Amino acid sequence: MFGPLYKHLRERPVHYRAEPGSARPCTDFQMRGITSGTRIATAKGWRKVEHVAVGDQVLTFDNGPQEVIAITRATQFVQPGAAPEFAHPIDVPAGVLGNAEPMVLLPEQNVMIESDEAEALCGDPFALIPAKALVGYRGVERFRALRPFEVVTLHFANDEVIYAEGGALMLARAVVPGDVASLDDLGQNGLPTPYVAYNGRDAVILVAALAGQDTTRAPQPAPKFAAAA
C-alpha cells in the first residue's frame, strides 16, 4: 500500500466501507488517525482497524474493554508533488513502541511512551507524544506513500489509549469532527485522558532522553489472544 518499504502493506487491499451516519469523506491531508491494515486489540482478538465497527469492544490501557461509539473514515490521497513533507506518513520499525510488527503512523497521531524524563517533569512516566517526534529515533523515518490509503479514527465516550500491533499504545480521541453522528451519541461529557500530551520541543526532549537511555519499552505486556479477521 505504501511503497518499497512496506511490501507486506502494499499487498493488503484497501477497504472502503462505513456504517451509516459514521463516516466522513475528506480530501485534506490526514495528520492523525490509524492507517488501514493496523491491528487493534479488541475483546474478540486482534483485528485490522478497518474491520472494527461501531458497537465493537476495544481493549484500552486504563479502562478495559470500551465500546466504539463512532468511526471517522477518510482517504489519504496521493498526488505527485502534492503532499508536503510534513504530511508524509511515518515508518516505525518493529519494537520501537513495543509493536511486534512495523507500523505506519500519521505525523500528529499521539502515541504513548514511558520516559524517566516525563516522570521528572510531571511525576508520571507515561507520556503522549506525536509520532513525528520519533523521526530519527531507532530507524523511525518519514516516507512518501505511493498509493492512496484509508485512515480510520475510532471514537469512544472518553479519550482512551488503545493497543496496536501487539503492544504499541495510541490515543483515540472522544471528539468526533464534522457531522459524524448525533450529539446524543458522542459522549459530549466524556473525560480527557489523564496523561500529559507533549508537543514541539518538549516532545523532542523526551525522545532525546529515550535515545540516550535506550529504554523504550511497552508500558505493560500486550494482550495475548488469537488473531481475528
Secondary structure as UniProt FT lines:
FT   HELIX           4..6
FT   HELIX           7..10
FT   TURN            20..21
FT   STRAND          34..35
FT   TURN            36..37
FT   STRAND          39..42
FT   TURN            43..44
FT   STRAND          45..48
FT   HELIX           49..51
FT   TURN            54..55
FT   STRAND          57..60
FT   TURN            61..63
FT   STRAND          64..67
FT   STRAND          70..76
FT   TURN            80..82
FT   HELIX           85..87
FT   STRAND          90..92
FT   TURN            94..95
FT   STRAND          103..105
FT   TURN            107..108
FT   STRAND          110..114
FT   HELIX           116..122
FT   STRAND          126..130
FT   HELIX           131..134
FT   TURN            135..136
FT   TURN            138..139
FT   STRAND          141..142
FT   STRAND          149..155
FT   STRAND          160..164
FT   TURN            165..167
FT   STRAND          168..172
FT   HELIX           183..185
FT   TURN            186..189
FT   STRAND          196..197
FT   HELIX           200..213
//
